Amino acid sequence: MKPSIPIDETHRRPTAQLEVPPRLLLGPGPCNAHPRVLQALTMRQVGHLDPCFLEIMDEIQTLLRYAWQTHNEVTFPVSGTGTAAMEATLANIVEPSDVVLVGVKGYFGHRLVDMAGRYGADVRKISKPWGQVFHLEELRQALETHRPAVLALVHAETSTGAKQPLEGVGELCREYNCLLLVDTVTSLGGVPLYLDAWGVDLAYSCSQKGLGCPPGASPFTMSPRAFEKLQARQTPVANWYLDLNLLCKYWGRDRTYHHTAPINMNYAFREALRLVSEEGLEQRWQRHQATAELLWDGLSDLGLECHVKREFRLPTLTTVRIPDGVDGKAIAQTLLHDYNIEIGGGLGELGGQVWRIGLMGFNSRPENVLLLLAALKRVLHQ
Ligand SMILES: Cc1ncc(COP(=O)(O)O)c(C=O)c1O
């Protein structure tokens, strides 16, 4: 039999070797991966049950516990992007009709609401204007009113650039006998995080932001308290691929086949985590803070205003108000086409109102800030 689906005209020419422009990724993520991470990505493969790979898996778990400051046994990367790790968290912890209280103050809070509802949760919402954060007393009142099984908060809301303070929230959750679930997608590797000390029971993240790796391996962790809830489930986890009972047999001692782990992605992820430990967490957090402050001061010199109050600003992601009369989209396009610099536009409610500038992982360096500010100044004056 002959192939019946022909290659169309546009693809008939001998295809050229793949080329991509040398972008500087200063948007909401991904950021540019560290060269050592890219090098690790291209190393030759071994099998996903090879003793060498099993050792790599162990190393990844140890390094990830360090990055998150947790002793949680169940700590590993989910194969997929941050949303897959988010889904793993909710699919495993939510049983139909569990009350899940979500703090919504941006786009990703809404995603948590949507996802928890799909797993049958009785979802309750508390909301704040986009760019603001919840105070401890507001959380206490909401826990008192709703008595949830799980409180879900976004630590680093990428749509607004606001950082949710977490000190004291874990204790509050223990007082109300509920689990604390935290989205750390835009904080891990760039913003101080002490999961155990803060009493966080469930957290997830991604590889492509503060960890400076391409997207595709997404950290997940679960405390012993959360694991007890998983063990006590009356209903099976409604997502086979992300069922932790099965995944733990691969990432835990059994080493039973579950799915074919993305080998090279895990090489890269290990290298990204190794860079975190080499630099040291505190130094890394300080670097992100110092680079962000350089940006904030430079933006202010250009007459631009940040959307979030300085005390709640994320060092990894800054939202900048687009001045009246300026076409924000056109500016971002010019930066991309003329200077190879990517920045992001507003998401959801802040669409058209802000630019989003990410300084994450390998990209959080003063030279990138100075380049962006110089380019932005020229483009704004044109
Ligand atoms: C706070 C937050 N949560 C979840 C996600 C989803 O991650 P991903 O796009 O890697 O699936 C993102 C992505 O930017 C995010 O910023």
The ligand as an SDF file (V2000), in Angstrom:
LIG
                    3D

 16 16  0  0  0  0  0  0  0  0999 V2000
    0.9410   30.6250   39.3050 C   0  0  0  0  0  0  0  0  0  0  0  0
    0.8700   29.6310   38.1910 C   0  0  0  0  0  0  0  0  0  0  0  0
    0.2470   28.4550   38.3850 N   0  0  0  0  0  0  0  0  0  0  0  0
    0.1690   27.5310   37.4140 C   0  0  0  0  0  0  0  0  0  0  0  0
    0.7210   27.7400   36.1710 C   0  0  0  0  0  0  0  0  0  0  0  0
    0.6230   26.7040   35.1130 C   0  0  0  0  0  0  0  0  0  0  0  0
    1.8810   26.2650   34.7260 O   0  0  0  0  0  0  0  0  0  0  0  0
    2.1930   25.7210   33.2370 P   0  0  0  0  0  0  0  0  0  0  0  0
    1.9280   26.8500   32.3020 O   0  0  0  0  0  0  0  0  0  0  0  0
    3.6400   25.3370   33.3290 O   0  0  0  0  0  0  0  0  0  0  0  0
    1.3150   24.5620   32.9960 O   0  0  0  0  0  0  0  0  0  0  0  0
    1.3700   28.9550   35.9140 C   0  0  0  0  0  0  0  0  0  0  0  0
    1.9760   29.2350   34.5970 C   0  0  0  0  0  0  0  0  0  0  0  0
    2.4850   30.2750   34.3390 O   0  0  0  0  0  0  0  0  0  0  0  0
    1.4570   29.9170   36.9500 C   0  0  0  0  0  0  0  0  0  0  0  0
    2.0830   31.0650   36.7480 O   0  0  0  0  0  0  0  0  0  0  0  0
  1  2  1  0
  2  3  1  0
  2 15  2  0
  3  4  2  0
  4  5  1  0
  5  6  1  0
  5 12  2  0
  6  7  1  0
  7  8  1  0
  8  9  2  0
  8 10  1  0
  8 11  1  0
 12 13  1  0
 12 15  1  0
 13 14  2  0
 15 16  1  0
M  END
$$$$
